[in-house]
Amino acid sequence: MRGRPNLIVFAKQPRIGRVKSRLARDIGRIPAWRFYRAQLAGLLRQIGRDPRWRCWLAVTPDAATRQHRWPAGWRVLPQGPGDLGARMLRAFKRMPPGPALLIGSDIPEVSRRNIAGAFRLLKRHDAMLGPAGDGGYWLIGLNQNARPRRLDLSAVRWSGPQAMADTRRAMGGLSVGLAATLEDIDTGADLARWRERQKATG
């Protein structure tokens, strides 16, 4: 793999009623917005400005590239139209040479150690996935040789228990490494479990 590693974070502009809709149904729109705003800010602060990788922030809606003040040190790109798979592949295609990892913005336990470990594994594999407990995934990565020339994610059933299995099938003959399993926060139950883990480790 040649070129400096690229880390892409997928994010929504943190606006009340526009983020974490499933979580909002359980805990209310304003608490869900507060959680997402704090989580996104903390994530970008923790993993940004690391000299080991370039930092890219792919945001939606596209106008948020101009209308929102994003943290310094992040190169901000619009996600563009389409479903999640189309938007992820577009982000990969826009990266300069080098391996690339893409992560979501609602995984409180992700760390620079997780990211560095995934980049190390990507040296030995064509692609990477980071499993989530609900059958989805929090990370997807492609090395330089596996950039999405032939990867088609149009058949992936997003936001369901089949998302990771569908993505692995779409990767066909690519060698796929697995990062650590982490949990994203989509529902009130997810949030409660994460808070309990915080208490247990704090």
N, C-alpha and C positions, 0 to 999 in steps of 0.2 A: 504494500500500500504506500503510495507516495502522496505527499502533501500533508499539511497540518490537519489534525482532526477537526471536524465541525460538529458542534452541538446545537441542535434546534429545539427550542421550546415552543410548543403550540399553546396559545393562550387566547382568551376572549377579553375584550375590553371590560373591565370590572364595573358594570352598571347594574343598578338595582332592577330586578326583574328580567335581566338578560343572561344571567349566569346561574349554574347549578340548579336547574329547574326541578329535578327530582329531589334534591336536598331541600329546596324551598317548599315543596309540598309537605315535607315532614316537619320542618322547623320554622318556616316563614321566610318571606323574600328578603327581609333586611338582615336577619341572622345569616342566611345563606350567602348573601352578598358580602357581609363582613368577613365571614370565613374565607371566601374565595379571594377577596382583596388582600387579606393578611397572608394567606397561603402563597399567592402569586408573588407578592413583594418579598417574602422570606425566601422563597425558592430562588428568585433571580439574584438576590443579595448573596445567598450561600454559594451558588455554583457559578456565578458570573465572575468576570475578571480573573479567571484562572488561566495562566499562561500556557497550559497544556492543550487548550482547544480554543477555536474561534467560537464566539457566542452569537447565535442567531435567534431572533424572536419572531415567529410567524403568527400574526394576529388576525382576528376577525372581530367586527366587520372591517373591511379593507380601509374604510375612512379613518379607523382608529390609528393608522400609521401616522396621521397628521393631527388628529383631534385629541390624542392622549399623550401625556408626558411620560415616556418610558424611561427606565433607568439608564444612566450613562454606561457605555461599554457594550451595549447590545445593538447589533445591526438588525433593524426592524424591517420585516417584509410582510406584505399582505398575503393571506392564505388563498384568496381568490375563490371562484365558484366551485360547486360540485360537492359530492359527499366527502366523508372523512378520508376515504382512500384516495380519491382524486386530489384532494388538497395536500395530503402527505407526499404523494409521489411528485407533485409539482414542487414542493419544498426541496425534496432531494435533488431534483433536476437542476435547481437553481444554485446548488452549492458549488464552490470552487473545488479543484482537485483535492482528494483526501477522503478518508473514511468519514461517515456521517452517522450520528445517532439523533433520533427524534424522540422526545418525551412529552408527556402531558404536563399540565400545570396544577394538578389536584392530587399529588402524591406526597403527603407530608413527610414521609420517612426517607425520601430520596436524598442522597448525599454526594459530595464530590468523590468519595470513595467508590460508590456504586457506579458513577459515570466512568471513572478511571478504569475500574475493573472491566466494564463492558467494552471499552476501547481496546484493552489488552486482549480480550477474547476475540474481538473482531479481527485481530491480526491472524487468527487461525481459522476463521470462518468467513464465508461469503456474506452472511447476514446474522443479525442478532434479534432476539425477542426477550423482553422482560415480562414474565407472567404476572398476572394479577389474580387474586383469589376467586374472582367472579367469572373466570373463563376468558377475560379479555387480556390486555397487556398494557403496560405503562411505558414500554420502550420498544422501538424498532430501529434497527441499524443496518446499514449496507456498506460494504467496503468498496473501494474504488472500482474493482472489477465487476461488482454486482449492482452498480447503479441501475436504476429501473428501466433498462432498455426494453425488457420483456415482461416485467412484473405487472400483473393486472389484479387490482384489488376490488374490482367491481362486484364480485360475487360474495364479498365478506359481509356477514350479518353483524353489523355494528351494534354496540350497546346491548349485547346479549352474551350468553355463555358459550357461543360458538365462535366468537371473534378470533381468538388466537388459533384455534384449529383450522378455521377457514384461511387465515393468513399463511399458516405453514403449508397448506395445500397449494396456495397461490405461488409460493416460493419454489415449487417444483423440485428440481434437482440441486438447488443451492444448499450448501452446507450451512446449517443453522445452529448457532450457539445460544445458550440460555443464560440470561443474567439472573440475579436474585429475584425472588418473588416478593413483590411489594403490593400494598393495597392503595387503591385510589378511593376517594371519598365521593360517593354518588348519592347516598341516602342517609337518613338520620341514624339508622343502625350502624352504618359504616363509621359515622362520626363518633358515635358512642363507643364503639370498639376501639377506635384510635385513642380516644381520651382515656380509656381504661389502660391501654398499653403505656401511655404517657405516665400515668400514675404509678404503674408497676415498675417502670424503669427510672422514674424520677426520684 
